[in-house]
Amino acid sequence: MNASGFGGGKRVHVVLLYQSLLGIYGDRGNATVLVRRLAWRGYDPVLSVVEPGDPLPTDGDVYLLGGGEDAAQISAVKALKADGTIYRAVDRGAAVFAVCAGYQILGKSFTVGDNDAVTEGLGLLDVTTTRGPVRAVGELLGRWIGHDGDEQWLTGFENHGGYTRLGPDAQPVTRVEVGIGNCNDGTDGAQNGNVLAIYPHGPALARNPALADHVLELALKTELPAIDRPEIAELRRQRIAAARR
């Protein structure tokens, strides 16, 4: 069976959360990438874009969160807690992928504002975020822990003032070679089971197709066939080279 017929028309539901709050850095592109890579493999992808006040779909396979500002983070946490669906989704095995502010709100707590007021997060990752000494702005390049060859490199653009520290129940995603990442400790991102988050934008899944497939494999519980797209490989080559300059 070739890649285009692999999925057999199976419906896969991608849920993009709160673009009015967590959509300021182009992270919506992560949803576009997942939908396209599903379609290339013969799945029937469905994309739902959910705003605060709308109930989250209870049958999502992948839930996506992006970047946003301080006040937006607090609003997003309150809305997601009030809804509750994201907790049940994780319990039933759905994947969650978050970037930057979305990453921070998945943790146990994060600080916002000039007074560094502590806000309780969703608690889906064993991480805490506080304000860092300098803002992390620029290209980030890291080695994806546990992966070899070309797939080991993850790249993106970070822009965050929060520094994130991992607890014992979270594993870092990359070993940073260029950039700051979590808290300038040589790592970026965190993962626990089917919940994965990183700092870089890009959109991240456009720059890192193997990571996009990893998120899908977390959701689908199956290994996906490779896709040969030279234009994607060339974009990836260019962005890795840019980070190394």
C-alpha positions in Angstrom: 0.0 0.0 0.0 1.4 3.4 -0.9 1.2 6.4 1.5 -1.8 7.9 -0.2 -4.0 4.9 0.6 -2.6 4.1 4.0 -5.3 5.7 6.1 -8.2 4.1 4.3 -10.3 7.2 4.6 -10.4 7.0 8.4 -11.6 10.3 10.0 -9.1 12.1 12.1 -10.2 15.2 14.1 -7.7 18.0 14.6 -8.9 20.7 17.1 -7.2 24.1 17.1 -7.9 26.0 20.3 -8.5 29.7 21.0 -7.0 31.5 18.0 -8.3 34.8 19.4 -6.1 34.2 22.5 -3.3 31.9 21.3 -3.0 32.7 17.7 -0.6 35.7 17.4 2.5 34.0 16.1 1.2 32.0 13.1 1.0 28.7 15.1 -2.3 28.0 13.2 0.0 26.7 10.6 0.6 23.6 12.8 -3.0 22.6 12.2 -2.6 23.1 8.4 0.5 20.9 8.4 -1.2 18.0 10.3 -4.3 18.1 8.1 -2.2 18.0 4.9 0.0 15.2 6.1 -3.0 13.2 7.1 -4.6 13.7 3.7 -1.4 12.7 1.9 -1.6 9.4 3.7 -5.3 8.7 2.8 -6.9 9.8 6.0 -10.0 12.0 6.1 -8.9 14.9 8.3 -11.4 17.2 9.9 -10.3 20.6 11.4 -12.3 22.3 14.1 -11.3 25.8 15.3 -12.7 26.5 18.7 -12.9 29.9 20.5 -13.5 30.6 24.2 -17.1 30.0 25.1 -17.5 27.3 22.5 -17.5 23.7 23.9 -14.4 21.7 22.9 -15.2 18.7 20.6 -15.1 15.6 22.8 -13.9 13.4 19.9 -10.7 15.2 19.0 -7.6 13.1 18.1 -5.2 16.1 18.4 -5.6 19.3 20.3 -3.3 22.3 19.4 -2.4 25.4 21.4 -0.3 28.3 20.2 1.4 31.4 21.4 -0.2 34.4 23.1 0.3 37.3 25.5 0.0 37.2 29.3 -3.6 38.2 29.7 -4.6 35.7 27.0 -2.8 32.9 28.8 -4.9 33.5 31.9 -8.1 33.7 29.9 -7.3 30.5 28.1 -6.5 28.5 31.3 -9.8 29.6 32.8 -11.8 28.6 29.8 -10.1 25.3 29.4 -10.6 24.4 33.1 -14.2 25.4 33.0 -14.8 23.3 29.9 -12.8 20.3 31.2 -12.8 18.4 27.9 -9.0 18.6 27.5 -8.5 16.5 30.6 -10.8 13.8 29.5 -9.2 13.9 26.0 -5.8 13.2 27.4 -7.2 10.4 29.6 -8.6 8.7 26.6 -5.4 9.0 24.6 -5.8 12.0 22.4 -2.6 13.9 21.7 -1.9 17.5 22.8 0.7 19.7 21.1 1.4 23.1 22.4 3.9 25.9 21.6 5.2 28.8 23.7 2.4 30.3 25.8 0.4 27.1 25.1 3.3 25.2 26.6 3.4 27.3 29.7 -0.3 26.9 30.4 -0.1 23.1 30.2 2.2 23.2 33.2 1.5 23.4 36.9 2.0 27.2 37.1 3.3 30.2 35.3 3.9 33.9 36.2 2.6 36.9 34.3 2.7 40.7 34.6 5.2 43.1 36.2 4.5 41.7 39.6 5.1 38.1 38.5 1.7 37.0 39.8 1.5 33.2 39.8 -1.3 31.6 37.9 -2.2 27.9 38.2 -1.9 26.0 34.9 -3.7 23.0 33.6 -1.3 20.6 35.2 -1.0 18.3 32.2 2.8 18.7 32.2 5.1 18.6 35.3 6.7 22.0 34.6 6.6 25.5 36.2 7.4 28.8 34.4 8.7 32.0 35.9 10.0 35.2 34.4 13.6 34.8 33.1 16.5 37.2 33.3 16.5 38.0 29.6 13.9 37.5 26.9 14.6 34.6 24.6 14.4 35.8 21.0 15.9 34.2 17.9 16.5 31.0 16.1 16.5 27.8 18.2 18.2 24.6 17.0 18.3 21.4 19.1 18.9 17.7 18.9 15.6 15.7 19.3 16.3 13.4 22.2 16.1 9.7 21.1 16.2 10.4 17.4 19.0 9.9 14.9 20.0 11.1 11.5 18.4 14.1 9.9 15.3 13.7 12.1 17.3 14.6 15.2 17.4 18.3 14.4 14.5 20.4 15.5 14.4 24.1 14.5 12.2 27.1 15.1 12.0 30.7 16.3 11.6 31.4 20.0 10.2 34.5 21.5 9.4 34.2 25.2 10.1 35.9 28.5 9.2 32.9 30.7 11.7 30.3 31.7 10.4 26.8 32.2 11.8 24.2 34.6 10.9 20.5 34.4 9.8 18.3 37.2 10.5 14.5 37.5 7.5 13.5 35.5 8.4 15.5 32.4 11.1 14.7 29.9 12.8 17.4 27.7 12.2 17.2 24.0 15.6 18.5 22.7 19.1 19.3 23.7 19.6 22.9 22.6 22.6 23.8 20.5 21.5 27.3 19.4 19.1 29.4 21.5 17.8 29.4 25.1 14.9 27.0 25.2 13.4 26.1 28.6 15.6 28.1 30.9 19.0 28.3 29.3 19.8 24.8 30.8 20.5 23.2 27.4 17.0 21.8 26.9 13.8 22.7 25.2 10.2 21.5 25.5 8.6 18.8 27.7 6.7 15.6 27.1 4.7 13.3 29.3 2.9 10.5 27.4 0.7 11.9 24.7 1.2 15.6 25.8 4.1 17.4 24.1 5.1 21.0 24.1 8.0 23.1 22.8 8.9 26.8 22.7 9.7 27.4 19.0 7.3 28.9 16.4 7.9 28.6 12.7 5.3 27.1 12.4 7.1 24.4 14.2 5.5 21.5 12.4 6.2 23.0 9.0 9.9 23.2 9.8 10.0 19.8 11.4 7.9 17.2 9.5 9.1 14.3 11.6 7.8 16.0 14.7 4.5 16.6 13.0 4.3 12.8 12.2 5.3 12.0 15.8 2.3 14.1 17.1 0.1 12.2 14.7 1.5 8.9 15.8 0.8 9.7 19.4 -2.8 10.4 18.4 -3.3 7.4 16.1 -1.2 4.9 18.0 0.3 3.6 14.8 3.5 4.2 12.8 3.0 6.3 9.7 4.7 5.6 6.3 7.3 8.1 5.1 6.4 10.9 2.7 8.8 12.1 0.1 8.3 15.9 -0.4 11.5 17.6 -1.8 10.1 21.1 -1.2 9.7 20.3 2.5 13.1 18.9 2.8 14.6 22.0 1.2 12.7 24.3 3.6 14.1 22.3 6.4 17.6 22.5 5.1 17.4 26.2 4.8 16.0 26.8 8.3 18.6 24.6 9.9 21.4 26.4 8.0 19.9 29.8 9.1 20.0 28.7 12.8 23.7 27.8 12.5 24.8 31.1 11.1 
